[in-house]
Amino acid sequence: GTGQSWLVVQWDVALYGATTPAGNRSFQLWVTQGGTEASYFEYKAGTDGAGSAEPLTVGAENLTGTFGAQVPGVPTGSYQVTTTPGTPGGSLSYSLTLRGVSTGRHVLRTDLTSDVVLGTTTRRTGVDVTP
C-alpha cells in the first residue's frame, strides 16, 4: 500500500548443468517493514519451475528453523507467506541483596538465556552506592 516500506531480495541462478536460458531461475522475496506483516515470493515469468522435474522447495521458516511451512511440489506461480506477529513471552522476576564496597554510580548487569529465545538478553541497571 501507499507509504509501505519493503525489503526486497532478488535471487538469480542457473540450474546445475544448465547452458541455456531455459535453465535460469529467478525470484524476488518482498517483505513488509513495520505495520502489517506480509511476505511474497514473486517469480519472473517462465522461471517459476512449472513443468520442471528439478527438486525444489519453496517455503519460509523462523530464525532457528523450528517452525515453518513449504509449498508442496514445484512452484507454479507467485505465493504469499502468511505470518502472525510475535507475542510477548513470559516474564522473570528475581531478588538479590547487594553489598556496596565503594561509593558512587555502578552498573548491575543481568544476562538471561533461554531455550526459547535465541542468544542472550542483557539488562544493565544503574545502582548508586552511598555511605
All heavy atoms as an XYZ file, in Angstrom:
951
protein
N       0.804     -1.175      0.000
C       0.000      0.000      0.000
C       0.852      1.247      0.000
O       2.059      1.214      0.153
N       0.194      2.371     -0.117
C       0.866      3.659     -0.118
C       1.572      3.875      1.208
O       1.014      3.637      2.265
C      -0.156      4.788     -0.363
O      -0.801      4.537     -1.599
C       0.521      6.141     -0.403
N       2.820      4.299      1.143
C       3.585      4.561      2.354
C       4.198      3.329      2.981
O       4.869      3.423      3.990
N       3.964      2.165      2.406
C       4.510      0.924      2.953
C       5.970      0.790      2.546
O       6.320      1.041      1.406
C       3.726     -0.287      2.427
C       4.216     -1.617      2.934
C       4.000     -1.799      4.420
O       2.898     -1.686      4.900
N       5.069     -2.060      5.143
N       6.819      0.387      3.502
C       8.226      0.122      3.200
C       8.427     -1.373      3.025
O       7.807     -2.176      3.735
C       9.119      0.618      4.343
O       9.060      2.016      4.453
N       9.300     -1.751      2.086
C       9.534     -3.157      1.779
C      11.024     -3.468      1.797
O      11.845     -2.640      1.419
C       9.009     -3.496      0.381
C       7.542     -3.340      0.221
C       6.864     -2.195     -0.067
C       6.563     -4.370      0.341
N       5.521     -2.458     -0.140
C       5.308     -3.787      0.104
C       6.627     -5.731      0.615
C       4.133     -4.503      0.144
C       5.448     -6.457      0.647
C       4.225     -5.849      0.414
N      11.358     -4.686      2.177
C      12.688     -5.243      1.976
C      12.540     -6.187      0.791
O      11.695     -7.086      0.820
C      13.148     -6.018      3.206
C      14.392     -6.896      3.012
C      15.609     -6.029      2.759
C      14.597     -7.794      4.214
N      13.333     -5.980     -0.258
C      13.225     -6.816     -1.457
C      14.575     -7.486     -1.697
O      15.602     -6.822     -1.759
C      12.823     -5.987     -2.693
C      12.700     -6.882     -3.921
C      11.523     -5.229     -2.433
N      14.549     -8.802     -1.806
C      15.747     -9.583     -2.073
C      15.532    -10.338     -3.377
O      14.501    -10.987     -3.542
C      16.017    -10.590     -0.928
C      17.261    -11.418     -1.218
C      16.141     -9.870      0.404
N      16.480    -10.234     -4.299
C      16.362    -10.950     -5.571
C      17.360    -12.087     -5.621
O      18.500    -11.955     -5.199
C      16.595    -10.014     -6.760
C      16.438    -10.760     -8.079
C      16.008     -9.892     -9.221
O      15.355     -8.883     -9.022
N      16.367    -10.292    -10.424
N      16.923    -13.215     -6.175
C      17.734    -14.421     -6.301
C      17.724    -14.845     -7.760
O      16.662    -15.041     -8.351
C      17.134    -15.500     -5.405
C      17.844    -16.799     -5.353
C      18.960    -17.095     -4.638
C      17.453    -18.010     -6.004
N      19.301    -18.408     -4.803
C      18.377    -19.004     -5.647
C      16.413    -18.354     -6.869
C      18.305    -20.295     -6.116
C      16.340    -19.648     -7.329
C      17.287    -20.609     -6.945
N      18.903    -14.944     -8.363
C      19.056    -15.385     -9.746
C      20.059    -16.519     -9.778
O      21.151    -16.387     -9.227
C      19.590    -14.249    -10.634
C      18.632    -13.082    -10.718
O      17.506    -13.273    -11.183
O      19.029    -11.967    -10.311
N      19.724    -17.628    -10.443
C      20.628    -18.768    -10.504
C      20.307    -19.594    -11.746
O      19.180    -19.588    -12.242
C      20.524    -19.635     -9.223
C      19.194    -20.352     -9.150
C      21.682    -20.593     -9.086
N      21.296    -20.281    -12.236
C      21.083    -21.258    -13.311
C      21.086    -22.642    -12.663
O      21.892    -22.913    -11.769
C      22.184    -21.155    -14.351
N      20.184    -23.503    -13.091
C      20.169    -24.871    -12.579
C      21.496    -25.543    -12.888
O      22.137    -25.251    -13.908
C      19.017    -25.658    -13.204
C      17.610    -25.163    -12.883
C      16.580    -25.955    -13.671
C      17.338    -25.254    -11.398
N      21.912    -26.437    -12.030
C      23.180    -27.132    -12.204
C      23.233    -27.782    -13.587
O      22.321    -28.505    -13.978
C      23.357    -28.187    -11.117
C      24.643    -28.974    -11.258
C      25.858    -28.417    -10.898
C      24.629    -30.255    -11.795
C      27.035    -29.113    -11.047
C      25.804    -30.969    -11.946
C      27.013    -30.395    -11.571
O      28.176    -31.092    -11.722
N      24.260    -27.487    -14.332
C      24.447    -28.072    -15.659
C      23.701    -27.355    -16.764
O      23.853    -27.699    -17.936
N      22.884    -26.352    -16.441
C      22.107    -25.645    -17.464
C      23.027    -24.770    -18.305
O      23.896    -24.081    -17.783
C      21.023    -24.796    -16.819
N      22.833    -24.807    -19.606
C      23.653    -23.999    -20.515
C      22.806    -23.086    -21.389
O      23.347    -22.387    -22.248
C      24.499    -24.918    -21.413
O      23.630    -25.788    -22.139
C      25.495    -25.721    -20.581
N      21.483    -23.089    -21.182
C      20.590    -22.231    -21.964
C      19.720    -21.419    -21.003
O      19.588    -21.757    -19.828
C      19.662    -23.065    -22.876
O      18.750    -23.797    -22.043
C      20.470    -24.013    -23.759
N      19.107    -20.341    -21.505
C      18.229    -19.538    -20.648
C      17.084    -20.346    -20.011
O      16.567    -19.969    -18.972
C      17.686    -18.464    -21.595
C      18.753    -18.321    -22.628
C      19.298    -19.722    -22.816
N      16.709    -21.463    -20.605
C      15.628    -22.284    -20.048
C      15.999    -22.822    -18.659
O      15.119    -23.173    -17.878
C      15.299    -23.441    -20.979
N      17.284    -22.865    -18.347
C      17.719    -23.355    -17.045
C      17.844    -22.274    -15.993
O      18.234    -22.561    -14.854
N      17.511    -21.037    -16.337
C      17.613    -19.936    -15.374
C      16.396    -19.891    -14.461
O      15.266    -20.146    -14.894
C      17.745    -18.597    -16.099
C      19.044    -18.484    -16.863
O      20.001    -19.217    -16.596
N      19.097    -17.571    -17.816
N      16.625    -19.564    -13.206
C      15.548    -19.384    -12.237
C      15.760    -18.037    -11.561
O      16.893    -17.649    -11.275
C      15.544    -20.490    -11.174
C      15.308    -21.878    -11.761
C      13.869    -21.980    -12.304
N      13.597    -23.276    -12.851
C      13.635    -23.575    -14.150
N      13.973    -22.665    -15.027
N      13.339    -24.783    -14.580
N      14.670    -17.342    -11.282
C      14.761    -16.015    -10.690
C      13.506    -15.733     -9.872
O      12.401    -16.047    -10.302
C      14.894    -14.964    -11.798
O      14.948    -13.679    -11.252
N      13.694    -15.182     -8.688
C      12.546    -14.702     -7.927
C      12.962    -13.576     -7.011
O      14.138    -13.337     -6.769
C      11.857    -15.824     -7.139
C      12.560    -16.236     -5.871
C      12.294    -15.590     -4.671
C      13.453    -17.287     -5.866
C      12.929    -15.977     -3.502
C      14.081    -17.685     -4.701
C      13.823    -17.031     -3.513
N      11.955    -12.855     -6.533
C      12.153    -11.817     -5.531
C      11.328    -12.183     -4.312
O      10.225    -12.717     -4.434
C      11.705    -10.447     -6.043
C      12.553     -9.914     -7.172
C      12.038     -8.575     -7.670
O      10.875     -8.237     -7.520
N      12.928     -7.807     -8.286
N      11.876    -11.885     -3.161
C      11.135    -12.020     -1.906
C      10.851    -10.609     -1.427
O      11.773     -9.817     -1.238
C      11.957    -12.781     -0.868
C      11.353    -12.841      0.534
C      10.000    -13.544      0.520
C      12.309    -13.522      1.492
N       9.573    -10.277     -1.279
C       9.135     -8.968     -0.809
C       8.628     -9.132      0.620
O       7.739     -9.957      0.873
C       8.003     -8.432     -1.681
C       8.417     -8.025     -3.065
C       8.881     -8.839     -4.054
C       8.405     -6.710     -3.589
N       9.155     -8.100     -5.176
C       8.874     -6.791     -4.920
C       8.045     -5.477     -3.075
C       8.986     -5.679     -5.733
C       8.152     -4.363     -3.887
C       8.622     -4.478     -5.207
N       9.192     -8.383      1.563
C       8.797     -8.467      2.974
C       8.463     -7.058      3.448
O       9.272     -6.135      3.292
C       9.938     -9.047      3.841
C       9.506     -9.145      5.294
C      10.391    -10.396      3.312
N       7.265     -6.896      4.037
C       6.896     -5.579      4.555
C       7.759     -5.231      5.751
O       8.227     -6.106      6.485
C       5.414     -5.536      4.979
O       5.183     -6.542      5.955
C       4.487     -5.715      3.813
N       7.983     -3.951      5.936
C       8.744     -3.445      7.071
C       7.803     -2.620      7.937
O       7.271     -1.620      7.482
C       9.911     -2.575      6.588
C      10.867     -3.308      5.673
C      11.628     -4.390      6.408
O      12.477     -4.104      7.223
N      11.294     -5.635      6.141
N       7.585     -3.054      9.181
C       6.669     -2.348     10.068
C       5.230     -2.617      9.673
O       4.937     -3.213      8.645
N       4.316     -2.202     10.508
C       2.894     -2.352     10.203
C       2.470     -3.807     10.066
O       2.957     -4.692     10.755
N       1.564     -4.061      9.129
C       1.029     -5.397      8.901
C       2.082     -6.293      8.275
O       2.775     -5.888      7.352
C      -0.190     -5.321      7.962
O      -1.140     -4.425      8.544
C      -0.820     -6.683      7.772
N       2.200     -7.526      8.784
C       3.174     -8.465      8.235
C       2.685     -9.039      6.911
O       1.532     -9.415      6.788
C       3.403     -9.616      9.207
C       4.155     -9.207     10.447
C       4.606    -10.401     11.259
O       4.376    -11.548     10.848
O       5.206    -10.168     12.305
N       3.581     -9.100      5.934
C       3.280     -9.737      4.658
C       4.590    -10.060      3.966
O       5.543     -9.286      4.026
C       2.429     -8.828      3.769
N       4.648    -11.217      3.332
C       5.816    -11.633      2.558
C       5.314    -12.284      1.279
O       4.331    -13.018      1.299
C       6.662    -12.643      3.337
O       7.104    -12.094      4.557
N       6.006    -12.019      0.180
C       5.591    -12.557     -1.110
C       6.802    -13.104     -1.859
O       7.838    -12.450     -1.912
C       4.937    -11.469     -1.974
C       3.725    -10.847     -1.353
C       3.837     -9.753     -0.500
C       2.463    -11.354     -1.604
C       2.719     -9.187      0.082
C       1.336    -10.785     -1.034
C       1.469     -9.696     -0.181
O       0.363     -9.146      0.396
N       6.662    -14.288     -2.444
C       7.632    -14.829     -3.388
C       7.089    -14.498     -4.770
O       6.000    -14.939     -5.130
C       7.755    -16.354     -3.263
C       8.499    -16.807     -2.038
C       7.819    -17.177     -0.894
C       9.883    -16.892     -2.039
C       8.506    -17.614      0.231
C      10.580    -17.325     -0.924
C       9.884    -17.685      0.214
N       7.825    -13.720     -5.543
C       7.396    -13.326     -6.885
C       8.390    -13.889     -7.895
O       9.585    -13.609     -7.818
C       7.330    -11.804     -7.018
C       6.301    -11.146     -6.113
C       4.864    -11.451     -6.503
O       4.616    -11.812     -7.668
O       3.989    -11.318     -5.634
N       7.896    -14.687     -8.833
C       8.758    -15.346     -9.823
C       8.727    -14.613    -11.147
O       7.680    -14.180    -11.601
C       8.309    -16.794    -10.032
C       8.581    -17.644     -8.830
C       7.663    -17.726     -7.797
C       9.784    -18.321     -8.700
C       7.926    -18.473     -6.663
C      10.061    -19.070     -7.573
C       9.130    -19.143     -6.566
O       9.405    -19.870     -5.450
N       9.891    -14.490    -11.775
C       9.986    -13.931    -13.115
C       9.287    -14.900    -14.071
O       9.411    -16.119    -13.933
C      11.459    -13.777    -13.507
C      11.686    -13.148    -14.846
C      13.175    -12.979    -15.100
C      13.435    -12.436    -16.471
N      14.872    -12.365    -16.747
N       8.549    -14.370    -15.018
C       7.800    -15.209    -15.957
C       8.699    -16.274    -16.565
O       9.811    -15.999    -16.994
C       7.186    -14.347    -17.054
N       8.229    -17.513    -16.561
C       8.947    -18.618    -17.174
C      10.032    -19.228    -16.297
O      10.692    -20.164    -16.698
N      10.218    -18.678    -15.084
C      11.272    -19.229    -14.216
C      10.717    -19.762    -12.899
O      11.455    -19.973    -11.950
C      12.358    -18.171    -13.908
O      11.807    -17.162    -13.069
C      12.921    -17.572    -15.175
N       9.410    -19.985    -12.852
C       8.817    -20.445    -11.595
C       8.945    -21.952    -11.400
O       8.587    -22.475    -10.362
C       7.355    -20.025    -11.485
C       6.497    -20.585    -12.610
O       6.975    -21.437    -13.385
O       5.325    -20.179    -12.707
N       9.457    -22.656    -12.392
C       9.656    -24.091    -12.241
C       8.512    -24.925    -12.766
O       8.579    -26.147    -12.741
N       7.441    -24.295    -13.233
C       6.297    -25.053    -13.743
C       6.756    -26.028    -14.824
O       7.518    -25.669    -15.711
C       5.242    -24.104    -14.302
N       6.337    -27.261    -14.727
C       6.691    -28.283    -15.705
C       8.085    -28.849    -15.511
O       8.538    -29.658    -16.302
N       8.762    -28.444    -14.448
C      10.122    -28.903    -14.207
C      10.130    -30.110    -13.277
O       9.321    -30.217    -12.371
C      10.940    -27.777    -13.558
O      12.213    -28.256    -13.181
N      11.052    -31.012    -13.514
C      11.208    -32.171    -12.633
C      12.345    -31.936    -11.635
O      12.664    -32.808    -10.845
C      11.503    -33.414    -13.461
N      12.961    -30.741    -11.677
C      14.069    -30.435    -10.778
C      13.581    -30.384     -9.334
O      12.519    -29.838     -9.056
C      14.695    -29.077    -11.140
C      15.303    -29.016    -12.506
C      16.490    -29.946    -12.653
O      17.214    -30.180    -11.663
O      16.701    -30.445    -13.764
N      14.339    -30.941     -8.394
C      13.937    -30.855     -6.992
C      14.042    -29.410     -6.510
O      15.041    -28.743     -6.753
C      14.946    -31.752     -6.277
C      16.113    -31.851     -7.194
C      15.583    -31.672     -8.582
N      12.989    -28.923     -5.866
C      12.950    -27.534     -5.430
C      11.969    -27.419     -4.274
O      10.897    -28.026     -4.296
C      12.493    -26.652     -6.590
C      12.344    -25.164     -6.322
C      13.690    -24.540     -5.983
C      11.727    -24.464     -7.520
N      12.329    -26.660     -3.280
C      11.432    -26.403     -2.153
C      11.275    -24.906     -1.995
O      12.252    -24.170     -2.017
C      12.004    -26.996     -0.845
O      12.156    -28.398     -1.006
C      11.083    -26.715      0.321
N      10.048    -24.446     -1.839
C       9.752    -23.044     -1.577
C       9.036    -22.986     -0.249
O       8.063    -23.694     -0.015
C       8.854    -22.445     -2.686
C       8.446    -21.032     -2.324
C       9.571    -22.484     -4.011
N       9.538    -22.149      0.643
C       8.905    -22.025      1.943
C       9.570    -20.952      2.770
O      10.424    -20.209      2.293
N       9.176    -20.890      4.019
C       9.727    -19.915      4.961
C       9.765    -20.565      6.331
O       8.949    -21.436      6.643
C       8.860    -18.659      4.983
N      10.747    -20.156      7.131
C      10.850    -20.683      8.490
C      11.397    -19.589      9.401
O      11.923    -18.582      8.934
C      11.737    -21.916      8.550
C      13.163    -21.680      8.157
C      13.990    -22.961      8.115
O      13.438    -24.038      7.860
O      15.201    -22.863      8.333
N      11.262    -19.824     10.704
C      11.790    -18.847     11.645
C      13.308    -18.938     11.701
O      13.919    -19.818     11.087
C      11.158    -19.022     13.031
C      11.500    -20.343     13.687
O      12.225    -21.169     13.148
N      10.973    -20.548     14.881
N      13.914    -18.028     12.452
C      15.372    -17.927     12.500
C      16.048    -19.213     12.944
O      17.099    -19.584     12.438
C      15.766    -16.780     13.442
C      17.249    -16.490     13.579
C      17.846    -16.051     12.241
C      17.483    -15.416     14.628
N      15.436    -19.936     13.866
C      16.058    -21.150     14.391
C      15.693    -22.399     13.601
O      16.211    -23.477     13.871
C      15.653    -21.370     15.858
O      14.231    -21.495     15.931
C      16.130    -20.219     16.736
N      14.790    -22.272     12.634
C      14.388    -23.431     11.840
C      13.443    -24.370     12.569
O      13.207    -25.491     12.131
N      12.857    -23.918     13.674
C      11.970    -24.777     14.460
C      10.509    -24.660     14.047
O       9.677    -25.436     14.496
C      12.087    -24.458     15.953
O      11.800    -23.056     16.153
C      13.476    -24.777     16.477
N      10.179    -23.692     13.192
C       8.803    -23.544     12.730
C       8.827    -22.978     11.320
O       9.611    -22.095     11.014
C       8.002    -22.612     13.645
C       6.566    -22.496     13.235
C       5.661    -23.494     13.547
C       6.129    -21.417     12.506
C       4.336    -23.396     13.145
C       4.813    -21.318     12.095
C       3.918    -22.314     12.426
N       7.984    -23.502     10.453
C       7.909    -23.002      9.088
C       6.887    -23.776      8.288
O       6.166    -24.627      8.809
N       6.826    -23.470      7.019
C       5.906    -24.146      6.109
C       6.510    -24.091      4.712
O       7.347    -23.245      4.415
C       4.538    -23.473      6.122
N       6.077    -25.021      3.875
C       6.567    -25.013      2.500
C       5.426    -25.300      1.543
O       4.405    -25.865      1.907
C       7.681    -26.034      2.318
C       7.241    -27.481      2.429
C       8.428    -28.425      2.362
O       9.432    -28.190      3.013
N       8.297    -29.477      1.589
N       5.640    -24.869      0.294
C       4.683    -25.120     -0.778
C       4.952    -26.532     -1.282
O       6.100    -26.892     -1.545
C       4.898    -24.098     -1.916
C       4.007    -24.401     -3.090
C       4.677    -22.686     -1.404
N       3.919    -27.346     -1.408
C       4.155    -28.700     -1.915
C       4.518    -28.677     -3.396
O       3.924    -27.950     -4.179
C       2.817    -29.406     -1.690
C       1.804    -28.311     -1.636
C       2.521    -27.103     -1.095
N       5.527    -29.429     -3.780
C       5.904    -29.544     -5.187
C       6.645    -28.337     -5.715
O       7.068    -27.457     -4.981
N       6.787    -28.290     -7.018
C       7.485    -27.216     -7.717
C       6.563    -26.004     -7.792
O       5.362    -26.146     -8.040
C       7.878    -27.694     -9.138
C       8.519    -26.576     -9.926
C       8.804    -28.898     -9.042
N       7.073    -24.789     -7.578
C       6.201    -23.613     -7.634
C       5.594    -23.424     -9.015
O       6.241    -23.684    -10.023
C       7.136    -22.452     -7.272
C       8.511    -22.953     -7.526
C       8.467    -24.438     -7.327
N       4.342    -22.972     -9.031
C       3.649    -22.748    -10.292
C       3.228    -21.298    -10.456
O       2.444    -20.961    -11.315
C       2.405    -23.648    -10.387
O       1.553    -23.358     -9.272
C       2.796    -25.113    -10.391
N       3.724    -20.433     -9.607
C       3.375    -19.018     -9.672
C       3.908    -18.324     -8.442
O       4.774    -18.843     -7.752
N       3.368    -17.147     -8.159
C       3.793    -16.375     -7.002
C       2.999    -16.796     -5.776
O       1.878    -17.292     -5.891
C       3.599    -14.888     -7.272
O       4.433    -14.503     -8.350
N       3.592    -16.598     -4.601
C       2.965    -17.029     -3.353
C       3.063    -15.937     -2.303
O       4.057    -15.228     -2.223
C       3.674    -18.272     -2.795
C       3.562    -19.468     -3.684
C       4.562    -19.787     -4.585
C       2.432    -20.277     -3.637
C       4.458    -20.882     -5.413
C       2.316    -21.371     -4.467
C       3.330    -21.676     -5.356
O       3.218    -22.753     -6.176
N       2.024    -15.859     -1.472
C       2.072    -15.003     -0.289
C       2.319    -15.896      0.913
O       1.690    -16.950      1.045
C       0.771    -14.232     -0.075
C       0.831    -13.393      1.199
C      -0.439    -12.594      1.446
O      -1.400    -12.654      0.684
N      -0.440    -11.849      2.526
N       3.250    -15.485      1.779
C       3.504    -16.197      3.022
C       2.737    -15.459      4.117
O       2.961    -14.270      4.348
C       5.009    -16.212      3.364
C       5.249    -16.894      4.696
C       5.791    -16.888      2.244
N       1.804    -16.149      4.744
C       1.001    -15.544      5.797
C       1.669    -15.804      7.138
O       2.003    -16.940      7.457
C      -0.421    -16.142      5.806
O      -0.983    -15.966      4.505
C      -1.294    -15.467      6.837
N       1.892    -14.746      7.892
C       2.544    -14.869      9.188
C       1.721    -14.180     10.262
O       0.807    -13.417      9.969
C       3.947    -14.234      9.155
O       3.827    -12.852      8.808
C       4.859    -14.930      8.163
N       2.056    -14.467     11.477
C       1.421    -13.840     12.627
C       2.508    -13.138     13.425
O       3.544    -13.741     13.706
C       0.747    -14.905     13.515
O      -0.183    -15.632     12.715
C       0.028    -14.262     14.681
N       2.291    -11.881     13.790
C       3.316    -11.182     14.565
C       3.616    -11.915     15.871
O       2.753    -12.607     16.424
C       2.682     -9.818     14.852
C       1.588     -9.664     13.851
C       1.122    -11.054     13.541
N       4.843    -11.768     16.336
C       5.225    -12.375     17.599
C       4.432    -11.787     18.757
O       3.896    -10.684     18.662
N       4.331    -12.533     19.807
C       3.651    -12.061     21.008
C       4.652    -12.057     22.153
O       5.597    -12.843     22.167
C       2.464    -12.974     21.371
O       2.956    -14.310     21.530
C       1.401    -12.942     20.304
N       4.438    -11.168     23.110
C       5.355    -11.152     24.245
C       5.381    -12.517     24.927
O       4.361    -13.193     25.028
C       4.759    -10.092     25.175
C       3.901     -9.245     24.293
C       3.393    -10.171     23.213
N       6.534    -12.898     25.358
C       6.695    -14.182     26.036
C       6.430    -14.063     27.510
O       5.675    -13.199     27.967
N       7.071    -14.910     28.266
C       6.889    -14.916     29.709
C       7.648    -13.770     30.357
O       8.179    -12.887     29.709
N       7.668    -13.815     31.662
C       8.401    -12.799     32.404
C       9.230    -13.485     33.474
O       9.017    -14.657     33.799
C       7.429    -11.801     33.043
O       6.606    -12.466     33.983
N      10.171    -12.755     33.994
C      11.062    -13.286     35.020
C      11.260    -12.219     36.071
O      11.515    -11.059     35.748
C      12.418    -13.666     34.409
C      13.510    -14.028     35.407
C      13.207    -15.391     36.031
C      14.860    -14.012     34.749
N      11.123    -12.603     37.298
C      11.405    -11.711     38.419
C      12.386    -12.410     39.327
O      12.352    -13.634     39.470
C      10.126    -11.400     39.205
O       9.209    -10.709     38.393
N      13.269    -11.632     39.928
C      14.196    -12.203     40.895
C      14.572    -11.115     41.891
O      14.396     -9.931     41.642
C      15.441    -12.785     40.212
C      16.331    -11.768     39.543
C      17.441    -11.260     40.207
C      16.074    -11.331     38.255
C      18.269    -10.333     39.604
C      16.895    -10.409     37.645
C      17.988     -9.903     38.321
O      18.805     -8.985     37.726
N      15.048    -11.535     43.031
C      15.504    -10.565     44.022
C      16.914    -10.947     44.438
O      17.320    -12.113     44.322
C      14.559    -10.547     45.231
O      14.550    -11.803     45.863
N      17.650     -9.957     44.887
C      19.004    -10.207     45.333
C      19.398     -9.135     46.331
O      18.773     -8.086     46.418
C      19.991    -10.241     44.162
C      20.200     -8.918     43.429
C      21.654     -8.832     43.025
C      19.306     -8.844     42.219
N      20.416     -9.412     47.081
C      20.962     -8.454     48.029
C      22.359     -8.092     47.564
O      23.176     -8.971     47.267
C      21.020     -9.073     49.445
O      19.705     -9.478     49.826
C      21.578     -8.074     50.446
N      22.613     -6.792     47.462
C      23.915     -6.314     47.019
C      24.658     -5.707     48.200
O      24.062     -5.099     49.076
C      23.759     -5.251     45.929
C      23.035     -5.679     44.665
C      22.821     -4.476     43.760
C      23.819     -6.752     43.944
N      25.945     -5.831     48.191
C      26.799     -5.215     49.207
C      27.733     -4.263     48.489
O      28.574     -4.683     47.683
C      27.587     -6.273     49.952
C      28.494     -5.707     51.013
C      29.132     -6.833     51.834
N      30.107     -6.277     52.719
C      31.423     -6.423     52.569
N      31.895     -7.141     51.571
N      32.250     -5.874     53.416
N      27.567     -2.977     48.744
C      28.414     -1.976     48.115
C      29.772     -1.916     48.782
O      29.859     -1.811     50.000
N      30.827     -1.979     48.009
C      32.175     -1.913     48.571
C      32.861     -0.586     48.247
O      33.909     -0.289     48.810
C      33.048     -3.103     48.097
C      32.502     -4.405     48.646
C      33.141     -3.147     46.589
N      32.275      0.190     47.337
C      32.802      1.520     47.061
C      31.641      2.420     46.657
O      30.696      1.978     46.001
C      33.871      1.479     45.960
O      33.324      1.026     44.741
N      31.711      3.678     47.091
C      30.625      4.606     46.799
C      30.674      5.039     45.340
O      31.688      4.909     44.655
C      30.721      5.855     47.709
O      31.964      6.489     47.479
C      30.569      5.480     49.179
N      29.531      5.546     44.872
C      29.444      6.053     43.507
C      28.398      5.312     42.689
O      27.631      4.498     43.187
N      28.401      5.625     41.411
C      27.457      5.013     40.466
C      28.084      3.747     39.891
O      29.214      3.773     39.400
C      27.164      6.003     39.340
C      26.206      5.499     38.303
C      24.807      5.821     38.720
N      23.888      5.561     37.620
C      22.614      5.354     37.801
N      22.116      5.390     39.011
N      21.825      5.136     36.797
N      27.359      2.646     39.970
C      27.815      1.363     39.453
C      26.724      0.760     38.581
O      25.606      1.249     38.555
C      28.171      0.406     40.607
C      29.238      0.941     41.495
N      30.573      0.812     41.209
C      29.161      1.643     42.663
C      31.277      1.386     42.153
N      30.445      1.910     43.049
N      27.055     -0.292     37.868
C      26.090     -0.937     36.979
C      25.962     -2.405     37.354
O      26.967     -3.112     37.498
C      26.521     -0.813     35.498
C      25.566     -1.582     34.594
C      26.580      0.647     35.087
N      24.710     -2.851     37.537
C      24.413     -4.264     37.753
C      24.033     -4.832     36.393
O      23.123     -4.335     35.734
C      23.253     -4.431     38.743
C      22.697     -5.838     38.882
C      23.745     -6.754     39.511
C      21.424     -5.828     39.696
N      24.732     -5.861     35.955
C      24.457     -6.476     34.652
C      23.796     -7.824     34.878
O      24.292     -8.667     35.623
C      25.761     -6.675     33.882
C      25.555     -7.378     32.572
C      26.856     -7.541     31.843
N      26.764     -8.659     30.921
C      27.651     -8.908     30.010
N      28.715     -8.143     29.878
N      27.509     -9.946     29.205
N      22.654     -8.041     34.230
C      21.926     -9.299     34.296
C      21.877     -9.906     32.899
O      21.491     -9.233     31.944
C      20.488     -9.076     34.810
O      20.543     -8.401     36.059
C      19.744    -10.385     34.960
N      22.292    -11.167     32.761
C      22.241    -11.883     31.489
C      21.216    -13.000     31.600
O      21.206    -13.733     32.582
C      23.601    -12.497     31.141
C      24.657    -11.437     30.854
O      24.293    -10.362     30.357
O      25.838    -11.699     31.124
N      20.352    -13.127     30.601
C      19.318    -14.154     30.585
C      19.466    -14.987     29.329
O      19.555    -14.457     28.225
C      17.919    -13.517     30.610
C      16.749    -14.465     30.373
C      16.549    -15.366     31.592
C      15.491    -13.698     30.057
N      19.501    -16.296     29.501
C      19.456    -17.213     28.360
C      18.248    -18.109     28.537
O      17.783    -18.351     29.646
C      20.736    -18.075     28.269
O      20.881    -18.814     29.477
C      21.959    -17.216     28.031
N      17.720    -18.596     27.424
C      16.512    -19.411     27.457
C      16.523    -20.366     26.276
O      17.110    -20.062     25.235
C      15.278    -18.501     27.379
O      14.114    -19.240     27.134
N      15.852    -21.493     26.414
C      15.768    -22.427     25.296
C      14.739    -21.993     24.256
O      14.606    -22.622     23.216
C      15.477    -23.849     25.791
C      14.166    -23.960     26.548
O      13.536    -22.915     26.845
O      13.768    -25.092     26.846
N      14.001    -20.911     24.496
C      13.013    -20.433     23.529
C      13.368    -19.067     22.950
O      12.608    -18.510     22.182
C      11.592    -20.396     24.142
C      11.110    -21.789     24.490
C      11.543    -19.484     25.360
N      14.517    -18.512     23.335
C      14.966    -17.225     22.810
C      16.390    -17.399     22.310
O      17.245    -17.910     23.027
C      14.917    -16.125     23.893
C      15.465    -14.812     23.354
C      13.506    -15.939     24.412
N      16.633    -16.974     21.086
C      17.956    -17.078     20.506
C      18.879    -16.039     21.133
O      18.517    -14.887     21.276
C      17.873    -16.861     18.994
C      19.144    -17.083     18.193
C      19.587    -18.541     18.303
C      18.915    -16.718     16.742
N      20.054    -16.446     21.538
C      21.042    -15.519     22.069
C      20.879    -15.261     23.553
O      20.204    -15.999     24.275
N      21.493    -14.181     24.008
C      21.471    -13.790     25.412
C      20.865    -12.400     25.526
O      21.265    -11.483     24.808
C      22.899    -13.776     25.999
O      23.452    -15.087     25.876
C      22.903    -13.362     27.453
N      19.902    -12.243     26.427
C      19.313    -10.942     26.706
C      20.071    -10.329     27.871
O      20.231    -10.971     28.907
C      17.817    -11.082     27.067
O      17.142    -11.714     25.967
C      17.191     -9.729     27.341
N      20.554     -9.107     27.692
C      21.326     -8.436     28.732
C      20.607     -7.172     29.179
O      20.130     -6.394     28.352
C      22.733     -8.066     28.209
O      23.400     -9.267     27.819
C      23.551     -7.358     29.265
N      20.529     -6.995     30.479
C      19.902     -5.808     31.053
C      20.899     -5.161     32.003
O      21.483     -5.836     32.844
C      18.626     -6.205     31.792
C      17.955     -5.140     32.579
C      17.110     -4.280     31.687
N      16.463     -3.262     32.498
C      15.433     -2.600     32.094
N      14.917     -2.859     30.930
N      14.913     -1.672     32.842
N      21.131     -3.869     31.859
C      22.025     -3.132     32.747
C      21.191     -2.173     33.582
O      20.402     -1.400     33.024
C      23.083     -2.392     31.940
C      24.083     -3.308     31.285
C      25.074     -2.552     30.405
N      26.113     -3.422     29.893
C      25.987     -4.227     28.848
N      24.836     -4.293     28.211
N      26.989     -4.975     28.435
N      21.397     -2.194     34.900
C      20.634     -1.363     35.820
C      21.610     -0.539     36.645
O      22.537     -1.083     37.254
C      19.779     -2.236     36.768
O      18.971     -3.112     35.974
C      18.899     -1.391     37.645
N      21.398      0.781     36.653
C      22.260      1.666     37.443
C      21.992      1.489     38.933
O      20.843      1.346     39.362
N      23.080      1.491     39.716
C      22.979      1.366     41.178
C      23.853      2.445     41.789
O      25.038      2.563     41.455
C      23.463     -0.035     41.644
C      23.441     -0.133     43.159
C      22.652     -1.143     41.006
N      23.264      3.255     42.680
C      24.032      4.275     43.388
C      24.375      3.750     44.778
O      23.493      3.339     45.539
C      23.219      5.562     43.521
C      23.034      6.255     42.181
O      24.023      6.341     41.429
O      21.903      6.689     41.883
N      25.665      3.744     45.113
C      26.126      3.285     46.429
C      26.531      4.543     47.202
O      27.365      5.324     46.764
C      27.321      2.325     46.308
C      27.809      1.911     47.695
C      26.923      1.098     45.479
N      25.870      4.730     48.363
C      26.167      5.887     49.213
C      26.658      5.396     50.569
O      26.332      4.277     50.984
C      24.908      6.760     49.404
O      23.860      5.957     49.950
C      24.444      7.327     48.073
N      27.459      6.227     51.258
C      27.964      5.801     52.587
C      26.851      5.718     53.620
O      25.845      6.298     53.518
C      28.991      6.862     52.945
C      28.855      7.965     51.968
C      27.979      7.495     50.862
